[in-house]
Each structure stands twice: as structure tokens, then as C-alpha cells.
């Protein structure tokens, strides 16, 4: 009896340069869109979180019941995690008074717990193993926690309130951009785990997007470009749609065992 492997198609995209470009755009959109609903529309962080969590649940159900990879559906779920992550982190950090450092610590713990439970249950946290509803559920919960952590982390590094480090949006974006560059160097020039590097990059794109989003829509006096949140959100949506139309994304390949008897 021999154990061969062939490629099957996943419902998550192949990780390419286009994937990371769209991912950064989605995280930036999550910041501007989440702030638009909670702050510009004056709905508040709690109501905004409830709205985006409901959207996230509906989108995840649609994604998990889909029979094949659908780029627009997949990225709709990612955007739902980024907008929900923005409002949930702001609710914890600001409304509950936990602060950026406290919120980041709690969310990092939840993220690590999610990854640990996923690994304990499935034996791997590699994205090319996302082929069952159980693993897909772990995948999306982990992404939701990573996006929420990224918001809190970005605010902690850039902000001056709530004991933030106060680097500002421009320097905050540079810090996270440099960290992503180090991950890329690790990918191309070291033998570090590709799974570890993927999740490091995935997590770091969120605070990068958060600081870039704040840079776009915060007042000039606060170091931003003073774009309205609605206009910034519309521009980012258009950019994402253009990227998805121009750079056709393929489903990631999965290695699945096939047993053949002699």
C-alpha cells in the first residue's frame, strides 16, 4: 500500500504578492470603515461592534457553506474581521478603560489560545490544511483575534493617549513596515517555519493598516491627512475591487493523501 499526495483546491487564496497588497488594503479599510461607523456616524463602539460582529457571522456562514474559493466572498469576510476588530479593540481600550497595553496583552493571549487550540485539535496551523468546517472555524476566529490585536497594537504604538508610546502615525507605519520587511527577509533567506512567518506577517499587516488608516483620516493637527472617513473608505473599497479584478486570485492548493493498494 502506498501513500501518494495530490493537490486539491482550498477555499482560501494562494499566498502571493497580490494577496498581501489586498490584505493591507483590507486592514486599512477596516480602520477607516470601523471609525466611520462608530465615530463619524456617532453610533459608538459598542453598537458598531454589534453591527460588524453580525456582519462577520453572516459572512463566515456564507464562506463556510461555499463549495469553492470565491475571491470577493473571502475578502468580504476579511474586511468584516478588520472592521469588527477596529470597533471591538476601541471599545475595550477606550470605553472599558483597559488601555492600549492592557487591550493588546489580552488580545495577544486570546490569539495565542486560538492558535494553540487549533494546533491541539488539528495538529497544524498551516493555512493549506484549511479543508474542514472545524479547521475553517479556527482559521476565521484566529483571524478575528489577530485583526483586533492589530488595532490595539497600532493605537498603542502611534497614540499618545492611554499610555500610548506616541510614535505618531507616520513613524508607526514605518515601524510595522520595517517589521514586515524583516519577516520577508526571514522568508527568503532563512529556514524559519513558513507557517510561523505567515502568521507573523498576517498579524503585522493589521497594525500597519491601522496606522495608515489613521494617517489618512485623522486631523492635520494630529499628524493625519484629514481625509473624511467616508471618502477614505470609498477609495479603499475601489482599490480593493480593482486589485481583485486585475490580479485574479487562485485557490490555494492542498496536499491530500490518496491511498492506493498494489
Buried (B, 14 or more C-beta within 10 A) or exposed (E): EEEEEEEBBBBBBBBEEBBBBBBBBBBBBBBBBBBBBBBBEEBBBBBBBBBBBEBBEEBBEEBBEEEEBBBEBBBBBBBBBBBBBBBBBBBBBBEEEBBBBBBBBBBBEBBEEBBEBBBEEBEEBBBBBBBEEEBBBBBBBBBBBBBBBBBBBBBBBBBEEBEBBEBBBBBBBBBBBEBBEEBEEBBEEEEEEBBEBBBBBBBBBBBBBBBBBBBBBBEEEEBBEEBEBBEBBBBBBEBBBEBBEEBEBEBBEBEEEEEEEE
